[in-house]
Amino acid sequence: MFKTNKFSRNTFRHPYTKDSFILYKNVARQYKDKEILSYVNSIIPSKIKELITISKLNSNNVQILKSLLDWFKQDYMKWMDSSSSNNVSKNIKCQNCNKPLHFSIIKGISWRIRMNEIYECLNCNSKIIFPRYAEIKKIANSRIGRCSEWSILFGAILNSLYVETRIVQDYLDHCWNEALIDGKWIHVDSTLAYPVSLNHPHYYEKNWSKRYKYILAFSYNSVDDVTSSYTIEWQNVLERRQQDNKKENIMESFKNFYKEI
């Protein structure tokens, strides 16, 4: 691959980190790996594969992805709770004594495992370790995660079905996918329930009160600013950008760095 220590400074400007760009570049590389795509393709139920293969996917029948989204969300993946306060998990309790677990993080040393989340019972010393994998096969085997793991894996699944797919990050608290259908990038979010999981790009702004600056989409060869596709408040986005970015062309910096790696 490459040596990450050759790059100076980890950050452009909070919250945009060079580590995240390295992560998504390697996700995009995996989306081109035939062995990885064959592996994830093997986990898809044959009936769903046949449905998508028989029906040539286009903008008029994009709803055939519903069965794939439903299977992935309801049957295959499990959501890992994350809420914590003062280093104590709010939603994860000890299976032995039903007490809240102490929460800590051990930072990873590469993109392959970004960090390990440790949930430990201070009463009985039992422990849950949640590795934040970015290697697609490991996510597929663990079958658990949050939006990043779900999006990384679901993007690979779509690519294995010859639906070109990339990963999208809003740099607030969420990521999802976009699939190229009839020459247009379509919003796909495997963490949401259908129909909002498919081609509902304004859902987050309307329902989660998102206040965007930059939403970035990461392909193999490029990083693109796709914010305008996800907002109906474009002027507000521009004003927020201007407050942070009066002189620097930040997208040019993003694109130049992404080419380097």
N, C-alpha and C positions, 0 to 999 in steps of 0.2 A: 504494500500500500504506500504509505508515506510516513515521514517522521513529523509528528505534530509539534515537536519542540522547536522546529525551525521557524515557526511563526511568532512574531513579537506580539505581546499583549493578548490577553484572552478575549477582550471585549471591544466592540465598536463603541457602543453606548448602551447602557442598560435599557432593555433586557436582552439585547441582541448579542449573543456570545458566539465567538468563533468555534467553541466546542459544539454548539448546536448545528452550525454549518457543516462541520466535519461529520457529525452524526448523520445528518440528512443526506450528505453526499454518499456516505457508505450505505445508507438505506437504498438510495437510487442505484448504486452499483449492484446491490443484491437483487434488485428488480430486473437486472439484465443477466443474472446468473441462471443458466439453464438447469443446473442440478438443483438449486434451491427452488426454482419455480416448479420443477417436476415433483419435488417433495411435498410442497404445499398443495399442489393440484391433487395429490393422492388422498388428501384428507377430505376433499369435497365429496359429498354424497353423489353417487352416480346419476341419480334421477335429476338432480339440480344441474349437473354438468351437461347432461343430455338436453335439457330444456334450453340452456343458454347456447349450446353448440348448434342445435337444430334451428333456433330462431336467430337469424343474423341481427345482432344488436344495433339499433338505430334510435334516433330521437323519438320515433313514434311508438316504440315498444320497450323503452327503457325500463318500464315497470316489471319486466321479466327478472330484473335483479332483486325484486322483493323476496323471492324464495331464498336467494343466497344471503341476503341481509337478515332475514328472519332466522335462518339456521345458525348463522354466525353469532347473532346476539342471544338467541334463546337456548340453543343447544350446545354450541361449541365453547364459547368464551365465558369466563367468569370475571366479574368486576371486583377489583381490589379497593376496599374502602380506604380513604385517605385522611379524613378529618382528625385533627389533633389540636390540643391546646396545652401549653406549658409542658411539652414533651410527653403528654399522655394521650393515647389514642381515644377518641370519642366513640368510635363504632366497633372496634375490634377488642374483644374480651378474651381472657384466658379460658381455654376449653376445660381446664381442670378445676379452677376455682371461681370462674365467672367474674374476675376482677379486671378493671381496665389495665391495658398493657402500656408499659413505658416505651416511648418511641425515640429512636435515634437513627442517624444516617451515617454510613461509611461511604465516602466518595470513591467512585471507581477510578481506575487508572487509564481507561481507554473508552472509546465509543461503544465497545462490545458490551460492557456492563457499566452503565453510567453511574450507578450507585447501588448499594445494598441498604434496604430499609430493614431495621431491626425492631421487632416488637417483642418485649420481654416482660414476663410477669415477675415482679419483685417479691411476690409472696412464695411462689413455688419454683421459680427459676426456669420455667418453661419458656421456649423462645420460638418465634416465627421469623424467618428470614425471607424477604421479598427482593430478589435480584431484579433490577430494572434493565432487562435485556434489550439489546437492539439487534441481535442476531436473529434473523427470521425463524430459523429452524428451532431455536431454543424457545422463542415465544410460542410457536406452534405446539411444542411439546409441553410447555408449562400450562398453556390454556388459561392464563390469568393475566390481568394487567389493568391499566387505565387507558385513557384516550391515545397515548403515544403507542403503547404496545398493540392495541386494537387496530389503529390506523396503519402501523407498519406492516402487520400481518395481513390485514384485509387488502391493502394495496398490492401485496405480493400475490394474493389469491386472484385478484382481478387480472393482474398481469399474466398469471399462469393460464388464464382463459382468453388470452390475446386481446384483452381490453387494456390499452395503455393507461396507466394510472400513476399519479404522483402524490406526494404527501404535502399537506398544507399546515402551516403553523401561524396562529394569530398573535403570538408573543404576549398574550395576556394569561390564558390558562387552558387553552384547548388546541387540539389539532385534529385533522380529518383528512379525507382524500378528495381528489378530483380525477374523474375518468374522462378520457377523450372519446367522445361519441359524436359521429357525424361532423368531425372537425371542430367541435366545441367542448371545452372543459366543463364537466357537469359536477356539481357538489354531491359528494357521497360521504355520509357519516355513519359508520357501523355501530356507533355507541347509542344512536337515537333510534326510536321506534318508527317504523314505516307509517305514514308516508313522509314525515319530516326528515327522515334519513336520506332522502333522495331528491336532489334538485330543489332544495329549499334554502338558498344561500342567505336569505335575510332573517332566518329563524333566530340566530344568536343575538343579533342586534335588537330585534323586537321582543324576545322573551328572556334574554339574559342580561339586558341592558349593557351590551358591549359598547365600549368607546375606543374604536380602533385608531391606530396610527399606521402600522404596516402589517398586512397579512402577506406572508411569503409562501410561494409554491416552489417546491424543490424537485427538479427533474435531473436526469443524468448529466446534462450539459449546461443547465442554466438554473438560475434562481430568478423568479419573476414576482413582481408586485401585483397581487390580484385583489387588493383591497376594494377597488371600485365595484367588484362583482358581489361584494358582501355587505354593502352599505347603501342606505337611502339617504344618508346624511353626509354626502361627500364634502360639502363645504366645511362642515365641522371637523372632518378628518384633516383637511388641508390646514385649518387653523391650528389644530393640535401639532401637526408636523412642523409648522412654521415656528412655533414656540420653542421646539427642541432643536431645530435644524436650520438655523438662519443662514449659515455659510456653507456648510458641508453638503455635498451631493452624496447622501448616504447610500442610495441604491447603487451608485457607481462603485462605492467601496464594497458593498455586498457582492456585486457581480465580479469585481476584480479578484476578491479573495476566493470566491467559489471556483473561479477558473484556476487559481493556483493549486487548489487541493484536488 
